[in-house]
Amino acid sequence: MSYDEIRHFADSWGLIVMVAMFLLFVAWPFRKGARRHHDEAANMIFKDDEHG
């Protein structure tokens, strides 16, 4: 593969793959059933709290 072929691939399919991955990463926290995991992570610091 020459530099031009790799550059053409990155300019076309590479961009499409990167946009798809970005959309997936943005949508991932909002999937159904993720709320429980986020609540557990948010309250993890209070798990061993002795004052309450």
Backbone atoms as SQL, in Angstrom:
CREATE TABLE atoms (id INTEGER PRIMARY KEY, chain TEXT, resi INTEGER, resn TEXT, atom TEXT, x REAL, y REAL, z REAL);
INSERT INTO atoms VALUES
  (1, 'A', 1, 'MET', 'N', 0.836, -1.184, 0.000),
  (2, 'A', 1, 'MET', 'CA', 0.000, 0.000, 0.000),
  (3, 'A', 1, 'MET', 'C', 0.878, 1.245, 0.000),
  (4, 'A', 2, 'SER', 'N', 0.530, 2.133, -0.834),
  (5, 'A', 2, 'SER', 'CA', 1.282, 3.387, -0.890),
  (6, 'A', 2, 'SER', 'C', 0.669, 4.399, 0.082),
  (7, 'A', 3, 'TYR', 'N', 1.385, 5.451, 0.270),
  (8, 'A', 3, 'TYR', 'CA', 0.925, 6.519, 1.157),
  (9, 'A', 3, 'TYR', 'C', -0.406, 7.085, 0.686),
  (10, 'A', 4, 'ASP', 'N', -0.565, 7.264, -0.617),
  (11, 'A', 4, 'ASP', 'CA', -1.800, 7.837, -1.158),
  (12, 'A', 4, 'ASP', 'C', -3.004, 6.936, -0.900),
  (13, 'A', 5, 'GLU', 'N', -2.810, 5.621, -1.013),
  (14, 'A', 5, 'GLU', 'CA', -3.913, 4.695, -0.744),
  (15, 'A', 5, 'GLU', 'C', -4.318, 4.728, 0.724),
  (16, 'A', 6, 'ILE', 'N', -3.331, 4.756, 1.599),
  (17, 'A', 6, 'ILE', 'CA', -3.624, 4.823, 3.036),
  (18, 'A', 6, 'ILE', 'C', -4.302, 6.144, 3.376),
  (19, 'A', 7, 'ARG', 'N', -3.844, 7.212, 2.794),
  (20, 'A', 7, 'ARG', 'CA', -4.430, 8.530, 3.035),
  (21, 'A', 7, 'ARG', 'C', -5.869, 8.577, 2.547),
  (22, 'A', 8, 'HIS', 'N', -6.141, 8.009, 1.384),
  (23, 'A', 8, 'HIS', 'CA', -7.503, 7.976, 0.851),
  (24, 'A', 8, 'HIS', 'C', -8.412, 7.160, 1.759),
  (25, 'A', 9, 'PHE', 'N', -7.928, 6.013, 2.238),
  (26, 'A', 9, 'PHE', 'CA', -8.711, 5.181, 3.144),
  (27, 'A', 9, 'PHE', 'C', -9.022, 5.943, 4.438),
  (28, 'A', 10, 'ALA', 'N', -8.028, 6.611, 5.006),
  (29, 'A', 10, 'ALA', 'CA', -8.228, 7.347, 6.250),
  (30, 'A', 10, 'ALA', 'C', -9.185, 8.519, 6.046),
  (31, 'A', 11, 'ASP', 'N', -9.119, 9.159, 4.903),
  (32, 'A', 11, 'ASP', 'CA', -9.997, 10.293, 4.638),
  (33, 'A', 11, 'ASP', 'C', -11.442, 9.874, 4.435),
  (34, 'A', 12, 'SER', 'N', -11.682, 8.665, 3.970),
  (35, 'A', 12, 'SER', 'CA', -13.060, 8.249, 3.719),
  (36, 'A', 12, 'SER', 'C', -13.570, 7.341, 4.839),
  (37, 'A', 13, 'TRP', 'N', -13.129, 6.116, 4.882),
  (38, 'A', 13, 'TRP', 'CA', -13.645, 5.145, 5.854),
  (39, 'A', 13, 'TRP', 'C', -13.192, 5.452, 7.266),
  (40, 'A', 14, 'GLY', 'N', -11.995, 5.964, 7.420),
  (41, 'A', 14, 'GLY', 'CA', -11.512, 6.316, 8.748),
  (42, 'A', 14, 'GLY', 'C', -12.390, 7.367, 9.407),
  (43, 'A', 15, 'LEU', 'N', -12.800, 8.358, 8.648),
  (44, 'A', 15, 'LEU', 'CA', -13.677, 9.400, 9.169),
  (45, 'A', 15, 'LEU', 'C', -15.029, 8.819, 9.566),
  (46, 'A', 16, 'ILE', 'N', -15.575, 7.955, 8.746),
  (47, 'A', 16, 'ILE', 'CA', -16.869, 7.336, 9.051),
  (48, 'A', 16, 'ILE', 'C', -16.782, 6.499, 10.322),
  (49, 'A', 17, 'VAL', 'N', -15.718, 5.731, 10.463),
  (50, 'A', 17, 'VAL', 'CA', -15.540, 4.905, 11.664),
  (51, 'A', 17, 'VAL', 'C', -15.389, 5.778, 12.901),
  (52, 'A', 18, 'MET', 'N', -14.617, 6.838, 12.805),
  (53, 'A', 18, 'MET', 'CA', -14.420, 7.716, 13.965),
  (54, 'A', 18, 'MET', 'C', -15.711, 8.431, 14.367),
  (55, 'A', 19, 'VAL', 'N', -16.517, 8.845, 13.412),
  (56, 'A', 19, 'VAL', 'CA', -17.800, 9.484, 13.727),
  (57, 'A', 19, 'VAL', 'C', -18.741, 8.471, 14.374),
  (58, 'A', 20, 'ALA', 'N', -18.770, 7.245, 13.864),
  (59, 'A', 20, 'ALA', 'CA', -19.619, 6.210, 14.445),
  (60, 'A', 20, 'ALA', 'C', -19.188, 5.891, 15.876),
  (61, 'A', 21, 'MET', 'N', -17.896, 5.804, 16.116),
  (62, 'A', 21, 'MET', 'CA', -17.405, 5.546, 17.470),
  (63, 'A', 21, 'MET', 'C', -17.746, 6.706, 18.407),
  (64, 'A', 22, 'PHE', 'N', -17.626, 7.930, 17.944),
  (65, 'A', 22, 'PHE', 'CA', -17.972, 9.090, 18.753),
  (66, 'A', 22, 'PHE', 'C', -19.449, 9.040, 19.151),
  (67, 'A', 23, 'LEU', 'N', -20.316, 8.751, 18.189),
  (68, 'A', 23, 'LEU', 'CA', -21.746, 8.679, 18.499),
  (69, 'A', 23, 'LEU', 'C', -22.051, 7.553, 19.475),
  (70, 'A', 24, 'LEU', 'N', -21.367, 6.432, 19.318),
  (71, 'A', 24, 'LEU', 'CA', -21.543, 5.313, 20.249),
  (72, 'A', 24, 'LEU', 'C', -21.100, 5.708, 21.655),
  (73, 'A', 25, 'PHE', 'N', -19.952, 6.355, 21.773),
  (74, 'A', 25, 'PHE', 'CA', -19.452, 6.762, 23.083),
  (75, 'A', 25, 'PHE', 'C', -20.345, 7.805, 23.743),
  (76, 'A', 26, 'VAL', 'N', -20.927, 8.683, 22.959),
  (77, 'A', 26, 'VAL', 'CA', -21.827, 9.690, 23.513),
  (78, 'A', 26, 'VAL', 'C', -23.143, 9.051, 23.959),
  (79, 'A', 27, 'ALA', 'N', -23.638, 8.083, 23.211),
  (80, 'A', 27, 'ALA', 'CA', -24.925, 7.456, 23.524),
  (81, 'A', 27, 'ALA', 'C', -24.813, 6.395, 24.619),
  (82, 'A', 28, 'TRP', 'N', -23.627, 5.835, 24.831),
  (83, 'A', 28, 'TRP', 'CA', -23.458, 4.715, 25.769),
  (84, 'A', 28, 'TRP', 'C', -23.959, 5.020, 27.188),
  (85, 'A', 29, 'PRO', 'N', -23.680, 6.154, 27.783),
  (86, 'A', 29, 'PRO', 'CA', -24.167, 6.404, 29.153),
  (87, 'A', 29, 'PRO', 'C', -25.682, 6.539, 29.246),
  (88, 'A', 30, 'PHE', 'N', -26.353, 6.790, 28.139),
  (89, 'A', 30, 'PHE', 'CA', -27.790, 7.000, 28.154),
  (90, 'A', 30, 'PHE', 'C', -28.588, 5.758, 27.784),
  (91, 'A', 31, 'ARG', 'N', -27.922, 4.604, 27.696),
  (92, 'A', 31, 'ARG', 'CA', -28.624, 3.380, 27.324),
  (93, 'A', 31, 'ARG', 'C', -29.552, 2.948, 28.454),
  (94, 'A', 32, 'LYS', 'N', -30.506, 2.122, 28.106),
  (95, 'A', 32, 'LYS', 'CA', -31.467, 1.638, 29.084),
  (96, 'A', 32, 'LYS', 'C', -30.755, 0.748, 30.101),
  (97, 'A', 33, 'GLY', 'N', -31.006, 0.957, 31.344),
  (98, 'A', 33, 'GLY', 'CA', -30.412, 0.151, 32.389),
  (99, 'A', 33, 'GLY', 'C', -29.097, 0.687, 32.927),
  (100, 'A', 34, 'ALA', 'N', -28.598, 1.776, 32.399),
  (101, 'A', 34, 'ALA', 'CA', -27.325, 2.318, 32.856),
  (102, 'A', 34, 'ALA', 'C', -27.477, 3.152, 34.124),
  (103, 'A', 35, 'ARG', 'N', -28.685, 3.557, 34.436),
  (104, 'A', 35, 'ARG', 'CA', -28.911, 4.441, 35.582),
  (105, 'A', 35, 'ARG', 'C', -28.448, 3.788, 36.880),
  (106, 'A', 36, 'ARG', 'N', -28.704, 2.506, 37.047),
  (107, 'A', 36, 'ARG', 'CA', -28.314, 1.804, 38.273),
  (108, 'A', 36, 'ARG', 'C', -26.799, 1.837, 38.446),
  (109, 'A', 37, 'HIS', 'N', -26.071, 1.595, 37.371),
  (110, 'A', 37, 'HIS', 'CA', -24.609, 1.598, 37.434),
  (111, 'A', 37, 'HIS', 'C', -24.075, 2.992, 37.769),
  (112, 'A', 38, 'HIS', 'N', -24.693, 4.018, 37.203),
  (113, 'A', 38, 'HIS', 'CA', -24.245, 5.385, 37.473),
  (114, 'A', 38, 'HIS', 'C', -24.562, 5.782, 38.914),
  (115, 'A', 39, 'ASP', 'N', -25.719, 5.353, 39.414),
  (116, 'A', 39, 'ASP', 'CA', -26.057, 5.643, 40.805),
  (117, 'A', 39, 'ASP', 'C', -25.103, 4.937, 41.764),
  (118, 'A', 40, 'GLU', 'N', -24.755, 3.685, 41.463),
  (119, 'A', 40, 'GLU', 'CA', -23.800, 2.964, 42.303),
  (120, 'A', 40, 'GLU', 'C', -22.441, 3.667, 42.308),
  (121, 'A', 41, 'ALA', 'N', -21.987, 4.096, 41.160),
  (122, 'A', 41, 'ALA', 'CA', -20.696, 4.779, 41.066),
  (123, 'A', 41, 'ALA', 'C', -20.729, 6.111, 41.806),
  (124, 'A', 42, 'ALA', 'N', -21.844, 6.828, 41.730),
  (125, 'A', 42, 'ALA', 'CA', -21.947, 8.123, 42.384),
  (126, 'A', 42, 'ALA', 'C', -21.969, 7.992, 43.899),
  (127, 'A', 43, 'ASN', 'N', -22.541, 6.906, 44.407),
  (128, 'A', 43, 'ASN', 'CA', -22.660, 6.724, 45.851),
  (129, 'A', 43, 'ASN', 'C', -21.572, 5.835, 46.440),
  (130, 'A', 44, 'MET', 'N', -20.629, 5.397, 45.642),
  (131, 'A', 44, 'MET', 'CA', -19.579, 4.498, 46.102),
  (132, 'A', 44, 'MET', 'C', -18.732, 5.130, 47.212),
  (133, 'A', 45, 'ILE', 'N', -18.504, 6.430, 47.152),
  (134, 'A', 45, 'ILE', 'CA', -17.664, 7.075, 48.158),
  (135, 'A', 45, 'ILE', 'C', -18.328, 7.085, 49.533),
  (136, 'A', 46, 'PHE', 'N', -19.635, 6.893, 49.600),
  (137, 'A', 46, 'PHE', 'CA', -20.349, 6.892, 50.871),
  (138, 'A', 46, 'PHE', 'C', -20.552, 5.480, 51.420),
  (139, 'A', 47, 'LYS', 'N', -20.052, 4.479, 50.744),
  (140, 'A', 47, 'LYS', 'CA', -20.303, 3.084, 51.103),
  (141, 'A', 47, 'LYS', 'C', -19.809, 2.757, 52.523),
  (142, 'A', 48, 'ASP', 'N', -18.624, 3.195, 52.881),
  (143, 'A', 48, 'ASP', 'CA', -18.048, 2.877, 54.180),
  (144, 'A', 48, 'ASP', 'C', -18.154, 4.038, 55.168),
  (145, 'A', 49, 'ASP', 'N', -19.106, 4.914, 54.950),
  (146, 'A', 49, 'ASP', 'CA', -19.282, 6.060, 55.831),
  (147, 'A', 49, 'ASP', 'C', -19.887, 5.611, 57.142),
  (148, 'A', 50, 'GLU', 'N', -19.267, 5.987, 58.248),
  (149, 'A', 50, 'GLU', 'CA', -19.749, 5.575, 59.580),
  (150, 'A', 50, 'GLU', 'C', -20.721, 6.579, 60.186),
  (151, 'A', 51, 'HIS', 'N', -20.883, 7.731, 59.581),
  (152, 'A', 51, 'HIS', 'CA', -21.722, 8.792, 60.159),
  (153, 'A', 51, 'HIS', 'C', -23.039, 8.926, 59.406),
  (154, 'A', 52, 'GLY', 'N', -23.750, 7.873, 59.248),
  (155, 'A', 52, 'GLY', 'CA', -25.022, 8.054, 58.593),
  (156, 'A', 52, 'GLY', 'C', -25.434, 6.877, 57.877);
